[in-house]
């Protein structure tokens, strides 16, 4: 007898992870691979974070913490909102999570019932869509493009009825585009007036190139903010993030987290306590991303890549390659196999319209980014 496999597990893959697997296999076989596919900093955690981790290893039992996180870390995160945004956040509303991924699971479970419809931009981070689907929620994709700067707009929202939620990411993955402060405030007001739970993904805050990022924590008492130490703080593998949640949702999040995760990783929490004191090192990382961004915007047109989403923040370029291919998956596979440059096909972010796009991550060191640009130019000649 063949036992069933739950339909909840029959969701679409996170294609970038498949690309990373093939890239790593080719590297293990001796190929020189340039990684522009995976969205993570190439730098380790800041020195202060590493020192804090060593102290914790030496002096702490590293057992379970409170489910919602170390009180000292929750206070530090709350203080960050005051310092970075001028917003007063009660530490009781802060919950530490096992990466932002756990934050989204908790947010969706606490906010929505099976069958609820949750809107999100397309292109967008594929895990939103896939987690929603696995939880028997209905993703409602809002097709966006240059006219909308690849972000949800009030006009797009008003075309859809019976929405229970909206996910906004600013800066966004894969495009790097941002929602201006006044537009985000208008979206938050619309959500509050329409009974729509706003979930604001702010994991790329801190990585911006001119425009200032706004937090939904300042705009709506009912919004859920999801953030992480992964991107700006360069702590991807530490799997540590946080949420700011409405007061009436604290206990629901607590009970869900108790049963799903028990507590976030103890070592990572002790280490993250030092992250807010490492601003000089983190600012240097962002300066390097800005240099890499400028390099690619100058060099990629020489390889025939001329149209990109406005990269206001994060560390991605979302390139229009429709003049080169109508199969971004095949295009990225050929890039990897023929010149050793790994990139993510646009179908990962927009299954319906991503056949003519791809995402390049410029979070690597400058030598890697420059070498990738040279290989692409030679390949396209």
N, C-alpha and C positions, 0 to 999 in steps of 0.2 A: 504494500500500500504506500502510495506517495502522499506524504503529509503536505498540507497547504502551506503556502507562504503568504503572510498577510499582505493585503493590497497596500497597506500603509508603507511597506518597504519597497513598493514598486514605483518609486518616484524617480524622476530624472536624475542622472548623475550630476555631480558638481564637476564639470568637464575639465576645469583647470587642474584638478587633482589627477585626472587621467593623463593630462599633458605632462604634469610634473613626474608622474611615474615613468612614462616613456623616456622623458629627458634624463632621469636618473639612471635608467637602465642603459641608455646609450653612453652616458658618462662612465658608468661602471665597466662598459666594454672598451673604453679608451677614447671615446670621442670628446672633443673639447666643446662643451655646451655653454652657451651664454643664456642665463635664465632671465627672461623678461616676461615670464608667464605668471609666476606666483606673487601675490600681493603682500610682500613682507619686506621690512628693512633688511639690508645685508649686514647691518651693524649689530653687535651684541647689545644686551641691556646696558644702560649707563653704569659707569664705575661705582657710583654710590649705591645703586641697586644691587650690584654683585657683592659689594662689601656688606650690605645689610643681610644678604642671603647667607654669607659665610658666618656672620655673627649668629644668625638664627640656627644654623647647623651646629654650631659649637655650644650654644647656650639654651636652646629651646627644645622641648620634647617633640614639638611639631605634631601634636595630636589634633583632633577635631577642634575647630573654632566654633563660635556661634554660627548658626546657619546663615544669618544675614551678614556675617563677616566680623573681623576684628573691630571692636569699637573704635580703636585708635585710627584704623584705616577709614572707617566710615566718617569719622570727624575730619580727617584730612581731605577726603573727597568733598565733603560739604564746604570746607574752607576754600577749596579750589574754585568753587562756583562764585564765591564772594570775590576772590582775587582776580579771576579771569574774566568774569562777566558782570560783577557787581550785583549778584543775585544771592539773596539769603535762602539757604536750603537747610532745613532741619535734618541733622544726621539720622534721625529716625526714619526718614524717607529714603535713605541710601541703602541699597543692598548690594553686597559684593557677590559677583557671579563667576562661574567657571568659564571665563571668556565671554565675549558678547553673544556667542552662540547660545549658551545657557540662558542669557538674558532674553533673547528673542523667544525661546521656548516658554520661559516663565511668563513673559509679557502676553504672548498669544493665549496661553492656557488660562491666565487670570482674567483676560479681557473679553474673550469671545466664546460663544457656544458653537458646537458643530453645525456646519452649514452657513455660518455668518460669512459675509462678503467683505473682504479686506482689499483696498485699492493700493496699488504700487506702480511706480513708473516702469516702463519698458523702453530702453534697456535698464536693467537693474540687477542688483546682487542676486544670483540665482537661489541662494539658500532661503531667502524670504519666501519665494514661491514654493520651494520644495518642502520647507517646514510647514507652511500653511496647509499644503496638500496632505502631508502625512498626518496632520491633526484634524483632518476632515473639515477644513475651512476652505473657502473658495477665493483664490487669488483673482482679483479683478485688475488686469493689466491696463494701464493708461498709456497708449502709444505716444511717445514723445520724440521730438527731433529738434533740429536747430531753432525752429520757430518758438518752441517752449524752452529752449536751452536744456533739453533733456531732463526736465523736472516737472512734477505735477503742477498744475495751475488750477485756479478756481474755475475757469471755464471747463476744463476737463472733468473736474469733480462734479460740477453741476449737471453733467450729461448722464450721471449714474445715480440711480435711486437705491435705497435700501442698503447703503453701505454701513457697516459696523465699525470699520477701522480704515486708517490710512497710514502707510509707512512713508516717511520722507527721510532721505539721506542727503546731507549737505555739509561737506563735500560728498559727492556720490561716487560709488563704484558701479560701473566701470569708467564713467565719463570724467570725473573730477569736477563737474559743474556744481555750483552753489545756488541756493535760493537767497536773494537779497532779504535783508532784515524786514522790510515793510511787507514783502510778499509772504514771508513765513508767518508774520503776525496776522495777516489777513487769512491765511489758510488755517491757522490755529483758531481764530474767531469763528470761521465757518464750521470747523469741526465741532467746537463747543455748542454752537447754535443748532447743529444738525444731529447731535447725538453720536458723533463719530469719534472713536478713540484715536488720538494722534499718537503714533509711535515714532519717535525721532531718533534716527541712527546718527550718532555724533562721533563715531569712532575715528574719523579723520580730522577732527578738530585739532588745531595746532599746526596742521600741514596746509597752509594757505599761501597764496601768492598775490597779495594785495587786498583782496576783499576780506572783511572781518566776518568770522563765523558767529552766528547767533544760536543761542540755546533755547529750546522749547521750554525749558524749566522757567524761563523768564516770561513766557507768553501765555501759558495755560496751566491752571492747577490740575487739570485732568489728563494732561499729556504724560506719556511715559518716555523717559530719556534713557537710551542705551548707549553706553560708552565702553571703552576698553583701554587697557594698557598696551595693547598689541602694536599699534601703528606709530603714533607720535612718540610713545615711550619705548618703542623698540623691544617689546617683550612678548612676541607672538607665541613662542613655545611655552611660556609660563602659564598660559591659559588662565588669565585673570582679567576680569572686567567689572563693570558695575551698572546699576540702574538708579535713577531717581524716579520714584513712583508716587502716585497720589496717596494721600494719607489713608483713605478708605480701602486701599488695596494692599497695605503693608502685611496684614495678617494672612491674606490669601497667598501672597508671594512667599511668605515665611513657610506656610504649610506645604505648598507645592515643592519648595526647595528642600525642605526637610526630607521629604519622601523621594524626590528625584536625585538629589545630589548630596544630601547630608550637610555638607559645608564645602566652600571653595578650598582649593589647595592651600594648606597652611604656610608652607615655605614661600609660595608666591605672594601671599598676603604680607608677610613680614618684609619681603623684598620690596614690594610695591610702595610700602610706607616711605621709602627713600626717593621714589620717582619724582615727586613734586619739587625736590631740592636739586634737581640735575638740569636746570634750565639751560645753562650755557652749552652743555654737551648736546642736548636735544635741539637747540637752535642751530648748532653747527650741522646736525643731520639735515634739517630743513633747508639750510643754505645749499647743501650738496644736492638735494632733490631739485632745488630751483636751477642750479647749474646744469644738471642732467636734462631737465625739461627744456631749457634753452638750447642745449646742444641738439636734442632730437628735433625740436621745431625748426632748427636751421638745416640739419643734415637730411632728415627724412624726405623732404621734397625732392632731393637729388635722386632718391630711389623710387620716386613715383608715388609717394604717400603725401598727399597735399591737403587733405581735408580731415580736420579733427574736431571733436567736441571741445568747447572752451574749457581748458584745464585750469579752473580757478583754484583747485586744491587737490589733496590726495597726491598719489604718485603714479598716475596713469595717463596715457594718451589713448583715446578711443578713436581709431582711424577708420575712415570710409575707404574700403577697398573694392567697392562694387564695380569700378572700372577695370579691375584686375581679375575678379573672380565672382562667381555666384555660389561658391562653396567654400566658406571660410574655414570649415573643418579640414578640408583637403589642402587648402592653401597653407594653413599653419603646420599640418603634418609635413608637407614638402619643405617648408622653411626649416623645420627641425632636422629632417633627414638629410637635406642637401647642403645646408650651411651651418647647422648647429645652433640656430637661434630659436629659442622656445618662446611662443606667444600664445595667447588664448583666443580661440575663435569667438566671434560675436554671438554665435548661437547659444553660448553658455548664458548670456545675459538677456537675449531677446530671441527666443526660439522661432518666432514668426518672421522677424525681419533682420536677424543677425547674420544672414548668409553672406552679406557684403561688408562686414565690419570685423575688426579684431582689436584686442586690447594689448597694449605694451606697458609693462611696469618699469618705471625708471628709478626704482629705489635702490638699485645696485651701486657699486662703486663706479667712478667716472670711467675707468679703463674698460670695464665691461660694457657700459653704455656706448662709448665711442667705438669699440670693436664691433658691436652689434650694428651700429649705423654703417660702418665700412662694409661689413659683410652684406648687408641688405642692398647697399648701393651697387656693389659688384654683382650681386645676384640678379638685380633688375636691369643691368645694362644689356 
